[in-house]
Amino acid sequence: MGLFGFLSKTGRDQRVRERSAKRVVNKYAQSPDRFKAFEALLADGSPDAIFALLKRFGMMYDKTIEDEQEKEWVFDALVEKGPSILPQVARYLRAAESISWPLRLLDKVATKEHELEVVTQILGEHEPGYERDPTKKIQLLNHVAGLKLPGAATLCAPYLVDMDEGVRYAAAEALVRLGDEEAAREPLIERFVSEAEESLRLRLQIAEGFAEYGWLVAKPHRPAFDKKLPDQFSIDREGRLKKKTTAAPT
C-alpha cells in the first residue's frame, strides 16, 4: 500500500472512531445505535478507542434498565481485553468524576498490587482538603477498603482530616474494615477526640471498630475519649470498648 493509501485508511479509521466515540455518550441516540458504536470501538482496539468506550460509564441514560445493560456489556467486553487496557483505565480514572464502574474494571484486570498502585496515584491527585465534589475521593477510599494489602490503611489515614464529612467517614470506615491496628488506631483516636469533629456517625463507626477488634485506648487519651463516647458503648479499666446490650422487652 502506498503512502497516500495508508494515510487515507488512517483518516477513515479515525473518522469512524470519532463518530463512534460521540455516539457512545449520546443519550439521545437509540440503544441499538450505541451498541454498534461499542462494537466498532472494540474492533478498533486502539488506546483512543478503548478510552472512548470507557466514557460510557460516565453517561447516564434515562432508561435505567437499558443503561445498566449497556454498561454491563461494555464492562464484560473490556474485561475480556485483560491487562492490556490498564493504561486506558488509569487514564479514565484520572479524567472521570464518578468512577465506580472503572474501579470494578480495574479490580478485574489488574493484580492487587498494581491495583493499589493505580489507586494510590489517583488519590495522590485528590489530597485531603476542600474539593467541590468529593465523590471521587469517597469512591476511591471505599475501594481501598477492600484491598487487604500492606500500605492500604496508611493510604486512608490522612483523609480523616478532610473538610468533607463523607470523606472522613469513608476513611474511618476503610480503616476499620482493613483492621490494621498499627496504622489505624492512633489516627482514629485522634479523630474521635477532636473538638472539631461533629459527626456522630463517624464516632460510632470508630467505636464499632475498637469494640470489634479489642483495640486499647491508652490512658493519656481516656479523659477526652470518655467525654465523646456514644451512649451505646462502655469502656473498661484497661481501655477496651464494649457495646452495651439492650434488654429485651418483657
NUDRENZA-560873 format. One record per residue (C-alpha): x, y, z; residue number from 0; residue in three letters. Coordinates in Angstrom, 2 decimals, always signed. Example, Ala and Ser with C-alpha at 12.3 -4.5 7.8 and 13.67 -1.06 7.14 Angstrom:
! residues 2
+---------+---------+---------+-----+--------+
:       X :       Y :       Z : num : residu :
+---------+---------+---------+-----+--------+
:  +12.30 :   -4.50 :   +7.80 :   0 :    ALA :
:  +13.67 :   -1.06 :   +7.14 :   1 :    SER :
+---------+---------+---------+-----+--------+
END
This chain:
! residues 250
+---------+---------+---------+-----+--------+
:       X :       Y :       Z : num : residu :
+---------+---------+---------+-----+--------+
:   +0.00 :   +0.00 :   +0.00 :   0 :    MET :
:   +1.33 :   +3.42 :   -0.95 :   1 :    GLY :
:   +1.70 :   +6.32 :   +1.46 :   2 :    LEU :
:   -1.44 :   +8.00 :   +0.16 :   3 :    PHE :
:   -3.48 :   +4.84 :   +0.62 :   4 :    GLY :
:   -2.15 :   +4.36 :   +4.14 :   5 :    PHE :
:   -2.98 :   +7.90 :   +5.11 :   6 :    LEU :
:   -6.43 :   +7.59 :   +3.59 :   7 :    SER :
:   -7.17 :   +4.43 :   +5.54 :   8 :    LYS :
:   -5.83 :   +6.02 :   +8.70 :   9 :    THR :
:   -8.06 :   +9.01 :   +8.15 :  10 :    GLY :
:  -11.12 :   +6.82 :   +7.57 :  11 :    ARG :
:  -10.41 :   +4.82 :  +10.71 :  12 :    ASP :
:  -10.05 :   +8.00 :  +12.73 :  13 :    GLN :
:  -13.32 :   +9.41 :  +11.40 :  14 :    ARG :
:  -15.15 :   +6.16 :  +12.25 :  15 :    VAL :
:  -13.60 :   +6.18 :  +15.71 :  16 :    ARG :
:  -14.61 :   +9.78 :  +16.33 :  17 :    GLU :
:  -18.20 :   +9.18 :  +15.20 :  18 :    ARG :
:  -18.46 :   +6.09 :  +17.37 :  19 :    SER :
:  -16.97 :   +7.93 :  +20.35 :  20 :    ALA :
:  -19.61 :  +10.65 :  +20.07 :  21 :    LYS :
:  -22.42 :   +8.10 :  +19.78 :  22 :    ARG :
:  -21.27 :   +6.20 :  +22.88 :  23 :    VAL :
:  -22.13 :   +9.16 :  +25.12 :  24 :    VAL :
:  -25.13 :  +10.47 :  +23.16 :  25 :    ASN :
:  -28.11 :   +9.87 :  +25.45 :  26 :    LYS :
:  -30.49 :  +10.83 :  +22.64 :  27 :    TYR :
:  -29.26 :   +8.05 :  +20.35 :  28 :    ALA :
:  -31.13 :   +4.76 :  +20.21 :  29 :    GLN :
:  -29.63 :   +1.94 :  +22.26 :  30 :    SER :
:  -29.03 :   -0.31 :  +19.18 :  31 :    PRO :
:  -27.05 :   +2.53 :  +17.60 :  32 :    ASP :
:  -24.89 :   +2.87 :  +20.70 :  33 :    ARG :
:  -24.26 :   -0.88 :  +20.67 :  34 :    PHE :
:  -22.98 :   -0.57 :  +17.10 :  35 :    LYS :
:  -20.64 :   +2.14 :  +18.33 :  36 :    ALA :
:  -19.46 :   -0.12 :  +21.17 :  37 :    PHE :
:  -18.68 :   -2.89 :  +18.72 :  38 :    GLU :
:  -16.87 :   -0.55 :  +16.34 :  39 :    ALA :
:  -14.64 :   +0.81 :  +19.10 :  40 :    LEU :
:  -13.96 :   -2.65 :  +20.46 :  41 :    LEU :
:  -12.98 :   -3.87 :  +16.99 :  42 :    ALA :
:  -10.75 :   -0.80 :  +16.57 :  43 :    ASP :
:   -8.97 :   -1.69 :  +19.81 :  44 :    GLY :
:   -6.64 :   +1.32 :  +19.77 :  45 :    SER :
:   -5.92 :   +3.19 :  +23.03 :  46 :    PRO :
:   -8.16 :   +6.07 :  +21.94 :  47 :    ASP :
:  -10.97 :   +3.66 :  +21.06 :  48 :    ALA :
:  -10.77 :   +1.90 :  +24.42 :  49 :    ILE :
:  -10.72 :   +5.25 :  +26.24 :  50 :    PHE :
:  -13.80 :   +6.35 :  +24.27 :  51 :    ALA :
:  -15.56 :   +3.11 :  +25.22 :  52 :    LEU :
:  -14.78 :   +3.69 :  +28.89 :  53 :    LEU :
:  -16.65 :   +7.00 :  +28.69 :  54 :    LYS :
:  -19.91 :   +5.07 :  +28.51 :  55 :    ARG :
:  -19.57 :   +4.52 :  +32.26 :  56 :    PHE :
:  -19.86 :   +8.27 :  +32.80 :  57 :    GLY :
:  -23.11 :   +8.72 :  +30.86 :  58 :    MET :
:  -26.50 :   +8.19 :  +32.50 :  59 :    MET :
:  -29.25 :   +7.04 :  +30.13 :  60 :    TYR :
:  -32.83 :   +7.90 :  +31.05 :  61 :    ASP :
:  -33.99 :   +4.29 :  +30.62 :  62 :    LYS :
:  -32.36 :   +2.69 :  +33.65 :  63 :    THR :
:  -32.67 :   -0.94 :  +32.54 :  64 :    ILE :
:  -31.03 :   -0.24 :  +29.17 :  65 :    GLU :
:  -28.44 :   +1.95 :  +30.88 :  66 :    ASP :
:  -27.43 :   -0.95 :  +33.12 :  67 :    GLU :
:  -27.43 :   -3.43 :  +30.24 :  68 :    GLN :
:  -25.18 :   -1.24 :  +28.12 :  69 :    GLU :
:  -22.72 :   -0.69 :  +30.95 :  70 :    LYS :
:  -22.65 :   -4.40 :  +31.75 :  71 :    GLU :
:  -21.95 :   -5.18 :  +28.08 :  72 :    TRP :
:  -19.08 :   -2.67 :  +27.94 :  73 :    VAL :
:  -17.75 :   -3.92 :  +31.27 :  74 :    PHE :
:  -17.72 :   -7.58 :  +30.18 :  75 :    ASP :
:  -16.19 :   -6.74 :  +26.80 :  76 :    ALA :
:  -13.38 :   -4.77 :  +28.41 :  77 :    LEU :
:  -12.71 :   -7.48 :  +30.99 :  78 :    VAL :
:  -12.08 :   -9.81 :  +28.05 :  79 :    GLU :
:   -9.33 :   -7.45 :  +26.89 :  80 :    LYS :
:   -7.42 :   -8.14 :  +30.10 :  81 :    GLY :
:   -4.39 :   -6.22 :  +31.41 :  82 :    PRO :
:   -3.71 :   -4.62 :  +28.02 :  83 :    SER :
:   -6.31 :   -1.92 :  +28.80 :  84 :    ILE :
:   -4.77 :   -0.88 :  +32.14 :  85 :    LEU :
:   -3.20 :   +2.34 :  +30.80 :  86 :    PRO :
:   -6.57 :   +3.47 :  +29.45 :  87 :    GLN :
:   -8.37 :   +2.51 :  +32.67 :  88 :    VAL :
:   -5.87 :   +4.55 :  +34.70 :  89 :    ALA :
:   -6.26 :   +7.47 :  +32.28 :  90 :    ARG :
:  -10.04 :   +7.33 :  +32.60 :  91 :    TYR :
:   -9.89 :   +7.11 :  +36.39 :  92 :    LEU :
:   -7.96 :  +10.38 :  +36.37 :  93 :    ARG :
:  -10.37 :  +12.10 :  +33.99 :  94 :    ALA :
:  -13.78 :  +10.92 :  +35.22 :  95 :    ALA :
:  -15.82 :  +12.40 :  +38.06 :  96 :    GLU :
:  -17.62 :   +9.20 :  +39.07 :  97 :    SER :
:  -15.51 :   +6.05 :  +38.95 :  98 :    ILE :
:  -17.40 :   +3.13 :  +40.49 :  99 :    SER :
:  -17.55 :   +1.14 :  +37.22 : 100 :    TRP :
:  -13.92 :   +1.66 :  +36.19 : 101 :    PRO :
:  -12.80 :   +0.74 :  +39.70 : 102 :    LEU :
:  -14.68 :   -2.54 :  +39.32 : 103 :    ARG :
:  -12.96 :   -3.00 :  +35.98 : 104 :    LEU :
:   -9.55 :   -2.26 :  +37.49 : 105 :    LEU :
:  -10.23 :   -4.95 :  +40.08 : 106 :    ASP :
:  -10.84 :   -7.49 :  +37.31 : 107 :    LYS :
:   -7.87 :   -6.79 :  +35.04 : 108 :    VAL :
:   -5.07 :   -5.81 :  +37.44 : 109 :    ALA :
:   -3.17 :   -7.68 :  +40.11 : 110 :    THR :
:   -3.97 :   -6.48 :  +43.64 : 111 :    LYS :
:   -0.54 :   -4.87 :  +43.93 : 112 :    GLU :
:   -0.95 :   -2.97 :  +40.65 : 113 :    HIS :
:   -4.49 :   -2.05 :  +41.64 : 114 :    GLU :
:   -3.27 :   -0.44 :  +44.86 : 115 :    LEU :
:   -0.52 :   +1.34 :  +42.94 : 116 :    GLU :
:   -3.02 :   +2.87 :  +40.50 : 117 :    VAL :
:   -5.43 :   +3.89 :  +43.27 : 118 :    VAL :
:   -2.54 :   +5.43 :  +45.22 : 119 :    THR :
:   -1.59 :   +7.53 :  +42.21 : 120 :    GLN :
:   -5.19 :   +8.72 :  +41.68 : 121 :    ILE :
:   -5.70 :   +9.53 :  +45.38 : 122 :    LEU :
:   -2.46 :  +11.49 :  +45.27 : 123 :    GLY :
:   -4.18 :  +13.85 :  +42.84 : 124 :    GLU :
:   -7.04 :  +14.37 :  +45.34 : 125 :    HIS :
:   -5.31 :  +15.21 :  +48.59 : 126 :    GLU :
:   -7.19 :  +15.83 :  +51.87 : 127 :    PRO :
:   -8.76 :  +19.26 :  +51.89 : 128 :    GLY :
:  -11.53 :  +21.12 :  +50.13 : 129 :    TYR :
:  -12.86 :  +19.74 :  +46.87 : 130 :    GLU :
:  -16.04 :  +20.96 :  +45.22 : 131 :    ARG :
:  -17.25 :  +17.41 :  +44.56 : 132 :    ASP :
:  -15.74 :  +14.85 :  +46.97 : 133 :    PRO :
:  -17.46 :  +11.86 :  +45.28 : 134 :    THR :
:  -14.26 :  +10.62 :  +43.68 : 135 :    LYS :
:  -12.33 :  +10.60 :  +46.96 : 136 :    LYS :
:  -15.14 :   +8.70 :  +48.67 : 137 :    ILE :
:  -15.28 :   +6.09 :  +45.89 : 138 :    GLN :
:  -11.51 :   +5.62 :  +46.00 : 139 :    LEU :
:  -11.47 :   +5.21 :  +49.79 : 140 :    LEU :
:  -14.35 :   +2.74 :  +49.64 : 141 :    ASN :
:  -12.40 :   +0.77 :  +47.06 : 142 :    HIS :
:   -9.19 :   +0.76 :  +49.09 : 143 :    VAL :
:  -11.17 :   -0.70 :  +51.99 : 144 :    ALA :
:  -11.46 :   -3.93 :  +50.02 : 145 :    GLY :
:   -7.74 :   -4.22 :  +49.31 : 146 :    LEU :
:   -6.20 :   -6.26 :  +52.08 : 147 :    LYS :
:   -2.65 :   -5.22 :  +51.29 : 148 :    LEU :
:   +0.18 :   -3.63 :  +53.30 : 149 :    PRO :
:   +0.02 :   +0.12 :  +52.90 : 150 :    GLY :
:   -3.71 :   +0.33 :  +52.24 : 151 :    ALA :
:   -4.54 :   +1.66 :  +55.71 : 152 :    ALA :
:   -1.67 :   +4.15 :  +55.65 : 153 :    THR :
:   -3.14 :   +5.49 :  +52.41 : 154 :    LEU :
:   -6.53 :   +6.14 :  +54.06 : 155 :    CYS :
:   -5.48 :   +7.67 :  +57.38 : 156 :    ALA :
:   -4.70 :  +11.22 :  +56.11 : 157 :    PRO :
:   -8.29 :  +11.59 :  +54.89 : 158 :    TYR :
:   -9.60 :  +11.54 :  +58.45 : 159 :    LEU :
:   -8.96 :  +15.30 :  +58.47 : 160 :    VAL :
:  -10.62 :  +16.08 :  +55.14 : 161 :    ASP :
:  -13.04 :  +19.02 :  +55.12 : 162 :    MET :
:  -15.91 :  +16.85 :  +53.87 : 163 :    ASP :
:  -17.68 :  +14.66 :  +56.46 : 164 :    GLU :
:  -18.41 :  +12.00 :  +53.85 : 165 :    GLY :
:  -14.73 :  +11.67 :  +53.03 : 166 :    VAL :
:  -13.78 :  +11.49 :  +56.72 : 167 :    ARG :
:  -16.41 :   +8.81 :  +57.29 : 168 :    TYR :
:  -15.21 :   +6.80 :  +54.28 : 169 :    ALA :
:  -11.64 :   +6.98 :  +55.61 : 170 :    ALA :
:  -12.72 :   +5.81 :  +59.08 : 171 :    ALA :
:  -14.81 :   +3.02 :  +57.60 : 172 :    GLU :
:  -11.90 :   +1.90 :  +55.42 : 173 :    ALA :
:   -9.51 :   +1.86 :  +58.38 : 174 :    LEU :
:  -11.96 :   -0.22 :  +60.40 : 175 :    VAL :
:  -12.55 :   -2.67 :  +57.56 : 176 :    ARG :
:   -8.84 :   -3.08 :  +56.89 : 177 :    LEU :
:   -8.16 :   -3.81 :  +60.57 : 178 :    GLY :
:   -4.53 :   -2.69 :  +60.52 : 179 :    ASP :
:   -4.12 :   -1.65 :  +64.17 : 180 :    GLU :
:   -0.62 :   -0.21 :  +63.79 : 181 :    GLU :
:   -1.69 :   +2.15 :  +61.01 : 182 :    ALA :
:   -5.23 :   +2.89 :  +62.20 : 183 :    ALA :
:   -5.50 :   +3.02 :  +65.99 : 184 :    ARG :
:   -3.79 :   +6.34 :  +66.78 : 185 :    GLU :
:   -5.22 :   +8.32 :  +63.83 : 186 :    PRO :
:   -8.71 :   +7.05 :  +64.68 : 187 :    LEU :
:   -8.34 :   +8.03 :  +68.33 : 188 :    ILE :
:   -7.11 :  +11.49 :  +67.33 : 189 :    GLU :
:  -10.15 :  +11.98 :  +65.11 : 190 :    ARG :
:  -12.50 :  +10.58 :  +67.76 : 191 :    PHE :
:  -11.40 :  +13.05 :  +70.45 : 192 :    VAL :
:  -11.10 :  +16.05 :  +68.14 : 193 :    SER :
:  -13.23 :  +19.01 :  +69.23 : 194 :    GLU :
:  -13.57 :  +19.93 :  +65.56 : 195 :    ALA :
:  -15.35 :  +16.65 :  +64.73 : 196 :    GLU :
:  -19.14 :  +16.96 :  +64.84 : 197 :    GLU :
:  -20.12 :  +13.71 :  +63.11 : 198 :    SER :
:  -21.81 :  +11.23 :  +65.43 : 199 :    LEU :
:  -21.91 :   +8.52 :  +62.77 : 200 :    ARG :
:  -18.14 :   +8.82 :  +62.36 : 201 :    LEU :
:  -17.60 :   +8.35 :  +66.10 : 202 :    ARG :
:  -19.99 :   +5.39 :  +66.06 : 203 :    LEU :
:  -18.02 :   +3.84 :  +63.21 : 204 :    GLN :
:  -14.77 :   +4.23 :  +65.13 : 205 :    ILE :
:  -16.29 :   +2.88 :  +68.35 : 206 :    ALA :
:  -17.67 :   -0.14 :  +66.48 : 207 :    GLU :
:  -14.20 :   -0.88 :  +65.14 : 208 :    GLY :
:  -12.48 :   -0.58 :  +68.52 : 209 :    PHE :
:  -15.10 :   -2.83 :  +70.11 : 210 :    ALA :
:  -14.82 :   -5.41 :  +67.31 : 211 :    GLU :
:  -11.02 :   -5.67 :  +67.35 : 212 :    TYR :
:  -10.46 :   -5.08 :  +71.05 : 213 :    GLY :
:   -8.10 :   -2.18 :  +70.39 : 214 :    TRP :
:   -6.97 :   -0.33 :  +73.51 : 215 :    LEU :
:   -7.49 :   +3.33 :  +74.23 : 216 :    VAL :
:   -4.34 :   +4.31 :  +76.13 : 217 :    ALA :
:   -4.65 :   +6.20 :  +79.42 : 218 :    LYS :
:   -3.47 :   +9.58 :  +78.07 : 219 :    PRO :
:   -6.44 :   +9.56 :  +75.67 : 220 :    HIS :
:   -9.04 :   +8.30 :  +78.14 : 221 :    ARG :
:  -10.48 :  +11.57 :  +79.52 : 222 :    PRO :
:  -11.10 :  +13.04 :  +76.07 : 223 :    ALA :
:  -12.24 :   +9.68 :  +74.69 : 224 :    PHE :
:  -14.71 :   +9.08 :  +77.54 : 225 :    ASP :
:  -16.18 :  +12.52 :  +77.01 : 226 :    LYS :
:  -17.01 :  +11.75 :  +73.36 : 227 :    LYS :
:  -18.06 :   +8.10 :  +73.81 : 228 :    LEU :
:  -21.56 :   +7.42 :  +72.40 : 229 :    PRO :
:  -24.14 :   +6.09 :  +74.88 : 230 :    ASP :
:  -24.24 :   +2.71 :  +73.11 : 231 :    GLN :
:  -20.73 :   +1.88 :  +74.32 : 232 :    PHE :
:  -18.84 :   +1.45 :  +77.57 : 233 :    SER :
:  -15.11 :   +1.27 :  +78.21 : 234 :    ILE :
:  -13.41 :   -0.89 :  +80.81 : 235 :    ASP :
:  -10.43 :   -0.15 :  +83.04 : 236 :    ARG :
:   -7.97 :   -1.48 :  +80.51 : 237 :    GLU :
:   -9.34 :   +0.81 :  +77.83 : 238 :    GLY :
:  -11.31 :   -1.66 :  +75.74 : 239 :    ARG :
:  -14.69 :   -0.72 :  +74.31 : 240 :    LEU :
:  -17.77 :   -2.88 :  +74.59 : 241 :    LYS :
:  -21.15 :   -2.39 :  +73.02 : 242 :    LYS :
:  -23.93 :   -2.27 :  +75.59 : 243 :    LYS :
:  -26.57 :   -4.95 :  +75.31 : 244 :    THR :
:  -30.17 :   -3.82 :  +75.08 : 245 :    THR :
:  -32.53 :   -5.66 :  +77.38 : 246 :    ALA :
:  -35.31 :   -7.49 :  +75.56 : 247 :    ALA :
:  -38.79 :   -6.09 :  +76.23 : 248 :    PRO :
:  -40.83 :   -8.10 :  +78.73 : 249 :    THR :
+---------+---------+---------+-----+--------+
END
